[in-house]
Amino acid sequence: MAKNRPPGPQGTALIYDKDMARVRLLWDDPECAIEVPERLTSTYARLCHRGLAQRCVQLPVREATEEDLELVHSPEYVAVVKGTQTMSREQLHTLAQQYDAVYFHPSTFPCARMAVGATLQLVDAVVTGAVGNGMALVRPPGHHSQRDAANGFCVFNNVAIAAEHAKRRHGLQRILIVDWDIHHGQGIQRAFENDPSVLYFSWHRYEHQSFWPRLRESDYDVVGQGPGRGFTVNVPWNKVGMRNADYVSVFLHVLLPLAIEFDPELVLVSAGYDSGIGDPEGEMKATPECFAHLTFLLLPLARGRLCAVLECTGVNPERESSPWDAGPSLLGTPSTGTTDGLKPLLDKVLSCPPRSLCTGIGLAVPDSASGLNLPPALLQEKGVPLREEEEALWAR
Ligand code: Q9C
């Protein structure tokens, strides 16, 4: 591992521990087969290979305490997960069947505690100003898990616990959660549906409720309850094939006007890259660069205090590279401009030189397409001329 650079207000933290690669599926289950250790190890290897990990402040992981976990989960559920450490394969399998799209492993409890602990380390570093922003590469993911349930590969809700931690232990009053994973983070939505101090935004493949988790509560007209009414924002995609321009448009027209008015003190990103091109579950077409632009659009909020936390991708482990190494985009200098309206924000964001956006993959570089290892049909997409509105947007 390369030398850390000294922490400073401009630094980007990267949190990763290979021990989180210990959990793996021990039986045959096609539904869970994509959730493999290589999701994590190959992501980190890629960031190192590109020299990006070395540019980050590398922070150590810690194991979350049971008190941390109980910020969101019930003591009974925490005890159930704790009990998996000593279970046989058969017992683990039986327990997993009580939940939807989940498996357990004897390392699930320590790994899931590390995933939460890594997220909390990141939040602590960003909120105290030790670093400007950062990313936690964690596994298992979190956004589907609920007070009393594992769900969709998720055991403990890393981002929801982090938001509650930021409120209770740092006294923050307004936290924005941006969930750009392709699945609805119903666990986060449920944790904060009554809470006006956490604005939860999610877009997700929906197809009129036919896409997993197939919930009525993922639709656009579900907006939160009681004092939390208006602080849940869902953008259900009823078609696949969404492109960069679709994602950027939703940021510009839906998320950012609300987020600017909300004026968060901290931005947490449920950073799932199954919403990118090449993912077999998401079937969307946004390129890796798009996630750099999305990140950059969020940096004027909360004085750049942004924590990206890995959720999921269905990446094929055979691939040498993946379309989801967008973490390096965080290396851009945080903008500190005014947020009292969309125009000043856009002026600020769009006047920043594009070279401050850096991703692990440069599509503009000849030959880089082969490095992407995307299926031929998807690579052809790059040859398609940009639509007029995309052309205009990127030209600015
Ligand atoms: N036939 C995350 O994104 N797929 N998890 C179920 C049903 C479950 C995704 C497929 C996908 C879970 C963290």
Boltz pocket constraint, residues with backbone or C-beta under 6 A from the ligand:
constraints:
  - pocket:
      binder: B
      contacts: [[A, 31], [A, 101], [A, 141], [A, 142], [A, 143], [A, 144], [A, 151], [A, 152], [A, 153], [A, 154], [A, 181], [A, 182], [A, 183], [A, 212], [A, 272], [A, 274], [A, 311], [A, 312], [A, 313]]
      max_distance: 6.0
